[in-house]
Amino acid sequence: MKIGILGIAHMHVNSYVDILKKQGVKIVGVYDHNEVAGNNFCQQEGLEFYPSLEELLNLDFDAVLICSENVYHKELSLKACSAKKHILVEKPMALNSKDCLEMIVAAKKENVQLMVAHPVRFSKPVRDLKKIVDKKMLGCVISINTSNHGKNPGGWFINPVLSGGGALIDHTVHILDTINYLFGLSPKYVSAFYKKSDPSLQVEDSGLVGISFSDGVILSLDTSWNRPKSYPVWGDAVLEVVFEKGYVIIDGFGRKMKFFDNQSMEISEVFYEEDMDSLMIDGFIEAIKNNTAVPVTGEDGLYTVKIAETALKSATQQRTIPIN
């Protein structure tokens, strides 16, 4: 399999390249609008840089990995569709739901696979929780308390023109994709608040999101860039789920699960070692090779962006907003 890389701005691109190399995928070339950064990246990784996007897309290869600033996701995806290249695009899928819809329509028109890089659903504790949910081992879900904390990434992430927003956008999509994967819930109302701890910031660095779903489930999300530089790990992606018959806590990034069962009154704690980024890349590769559906679709990406943009609107307008 052969892949081209469009954009190297996102912090995950280095680990993705390592994973692709280990999987035996040939990286045919790299494009970025910043030629200096692109050349430096390619020298470090032993790859070929293409200053022309069209020249790279004219090569014979299977798919693209888009790791640019968020603002370029739609443009690069549409050009990849026109070149008949399958797509794995970093999250958030695009700056808004309108752009997401354009990407979905273009991919279907050109018969191109479109996948969004939402790795948390590939975390082993999340997949184990999925089995519990599907088998209804603990009954129906009642409420969900979640958090996604990290360090302030700086750079283009704090430029609203390039990123589309701060922590509220950056982290809401992670958690909401996981919720969509686990439960398939339809949101009904969104209410959110945000804060800038540093007045000089152009984007929010912390926020709270509340969502009520059509079947009565309620969710809270604490999303922030509040981890200090000295914090030993990047952050967390925690879900605390209250079921009719029990209670489960998982940390996707921490790779652990705590399981409380009302019937047996036992507490179980399980630790995991698998890398969710590798599992995500594997899922994309297998889908392209076997011509099967990608594990995270454009519609999945749209789901998260629609809720995130509604949350940002709610926080800005200071009111609860209904969502379709």
N, C-alpha and C positions, 0 to 999 in steps of 0.2 A: 504493500500500500504506500502511496505517495501523498504527502501533505505540504501545503504552503502556509506560511504564517503571515497574517495581515495585522500589523501593529504589534509593538512590543512594550507598550506603556504599562500594562497591568503587571502587578507584582508576581502573579502566578505563572507568567510565561516561562521563566527559567525551569521551574519544576515540571511544567508540561513538556518542555523540550527533553528533559532527562527521561521522563516516562516514555515518550515517543521513541527515543533512541533505544531504550531497553526493550521495547516491544518490536524492534526491528523495522519501524516505520521510517521511510526515507523522507527527509525534509528537503524539498527541492529548492527552497529559497524563502527569503524574508523580505517583506515590504514594510516600510514605515514612512509617514510623512516627514518625520525628523531624520534627515539623512545621517547626521552626526551620531545620534543615538542608535540608529539602525546599524550603521557600520561598526560601531563599538560593540554592540550586542553580538553581531555575527562573528567578529574577530574572537570574542570570548568563547563562543559556542562552536566555532569551526564551521559556520554556515555561510552561504552566499547571499549577499544583499542585493536587492533590486530597487533602485530609486523610482522605477516606473511600475505602477500597479498593473497597468495593462500588459506590460511585457511579462510579468510574473504569471498573470492569469492566462496568458496565451500558451504557457507550457502545458505539457501533458501530465496531469496528476489528478488525484481523486477528490480531495477535500481541502478546505481551508480551516485554520484555527484563527479566530479573530480575538486579539488581545489588546486592542487599541483603547484609547479613551472612550468613555461611553457615548459621547456625542457622535462618533464615527461608526458606531455599530450598524446603523441602518444603511448608510451609504456603502460601506464595504460589503455588507450582506447582499444588497441588491446587485452590486457588480459581480459578486461571486455567483449569484443565481444566473445572471446573464451569461456567465462563462461555464455554466453547467457544473459547478463545483459544489459538493456537499459542504455543509457548514456546521462548525461548532463555535458558538459565539459566547464570550464571557457574559456573566450576569452584571448588572441588569441587562436584559435582552436589548432594550433601547431606552431612550429618554422618556417616552410616553407610550400609551396604549395605541395611539394612532399609528405611530411608527412600527410598533410590533405587528399590527394588522397588515401593513404594507409588506413587511418581510414574509409573513405567513402566506399571503396571496402570491407573491413573487416566487416563493419556493415551490408552491403547488403548481403554478403555471409552468415552471421549468422542470418539474419532476425532480426537484432537489431535496435531499434530506436536510432538515433544519433542527439542530439541537442546541439547547441552552445549557451553559456550564453551571449547573446547580449541584455541587458535589455532596451536600450534607445528606441528601436522600440515599446516597451510596454508603454512608457510614454504617458499620455493622450493627451498632445498637439501634439505629433507626430502622434497619431492615428487620431486626428481631422484634421490635415493637410492632412493625407492620404485620408480622405473623400473629401476634397477640390480638391485634385489632381485627384482622380478617377472620380469625377463628372465634371471635367474640368471647375470648377466655375470661375477660373481666367485664363483660356486658357493654352497654353503650357508654360513649364518652359524655361527660357532663360539662367539664370546663378544662381549660388549658392555660397554664402560666408559662411564659417563655422569656428568654433573654438571649441577646446576641451582643456581646461586648468585645471590643478590640482596642487596639492602639490607634491613635490618630495617624492615618497613613501619609498625610501631608501631600505635597506636590499637586498634581492635577486633581486629585480627589477632593480638594477643598476649593476648587474653582468651579462655581455652579454652572458656568457655560460648558465646561468639558465633562462634568460629572452628572449634572442634573439635580444635585442635592447632596447633603451630607450623610450623617449616620442613619437618619430616618430612611433614606433610600437605600443606602449601601447594605444595611442589615435586615431591613424588613423583607426583602426579596428572598434572602437565605431561609429565614424561618417560615415564611408563607409557602414556599415551594415544599418544604418538609411537611407542613400541615396538609397541603393539597395532596401530596403523595400518600400520606398516612390515612387521611379521613375523607378526602374528596368533598369538603364542606363548601357550601355556597354562601358567601358573605352577604349580609343584609344591610348593616350599618357600620360605619367606621368613625371613630372619634380619636383624635390624636393631639398631642402637645409636643413642642420641641423647645430646646434651649441652646444658647451659645454661651459656653462657659468663658470663652475668650471673646471679648467684644470686637476684636480685629478680624475674627473669622467671617467669611462670606457665606458659610453654610452652617447648619446646625450640627453640634457634636454630641447631642443626646436627645432622646425622645421617648415618649410613651404612646403606645397604640392600643386601643381597645376595639375589638371587633365582635359583633353579634352575628351569628349565622342563622340561616333560615330554619334550621331544625332545633333552635334553642341553645346550641352550644355557645359559650362565651370564651373569649381569648384575650389575654393581656400580653403585651410585648414590651420589654424594656430594651431599647436599642441605643447603644452609645459607643463612643470612642473614648472611654474613660480609663482605660488601662494605662498605667504609667510605663515609661520606657524600661524601667527596671523589672517589670512583671515577667516571670520566668517563661510563660507561654504567650502565644498571640492573643488568645481570648477564649470565648466559650460560645456554644450554641446549645442552650439548655432548654429542655421541655419537661414540664411537670404536668402530668395528665391525670385528672381525676376521673375514674370510671365508676360505674355502679357497684362493682365488686372489688375494687382495688385502686392502687395508686402506683404510677411508674415515673421515675426520674431518669432522664438520659442526657448525656452531654456528647453531642456528635463530635466535637473537636477533642474533647477529653477522652473519648473512646471508652465510656463506661455507662453502665445501667444499674439502677437500683429498682428492685421489684418488690412491692408489698401486696400480699394476697390476703384478703379478709377471711377466706375460708380456712386456709392452713395456718394463718397468723405467722407465716415465715417471711423473713427478709432476705433477699438474694442480691448480691453485688457481683457484677460480671465485668471483666476488663477485656479490651480488644486491642489488636495490633495492626489490623489491616489499614492501608492508606486509601481514603475515599477518593482522592484525585486519580489514583491509578485505576480504581474500579470504574470511575466515570469515563476516563479515556478508553478503557477496555470496552465499555458498553458502546461507545461511539464507533470504535474500530469494527467491532463485531457486526453492528447494524449495517455499516457500509459494505463490508465484505459479503455479508449474507443477504443483502437487500431486504432487511427487515426494519421494522419501525424503530426509531431511536428511542432510548429510554426517557428522555426529557424533551418533549415536543415544543414547537413554537407556541402552541396553545397553553402549555404549562408556563412558559415564560411570560405570556400575555397576562395570565392570571395574577402573577406576582407583581408585575408592573402596574396593572390596573389598581390593585389594592394599595401599593406604595404611593402612587400619584394621588389617590383619594385621601390617604393619610396626610400627605404633605398639604393638600388643599384644606383638609379639616383643621390642621394645626395653624395654617396661615389665616384662615377665616374664623377660627375659634368657634366652630360649630360641628355638630354631628352631621355626617353626610350619608345619605342612602347610596347604595351601590348595586348595580345590576350584574 
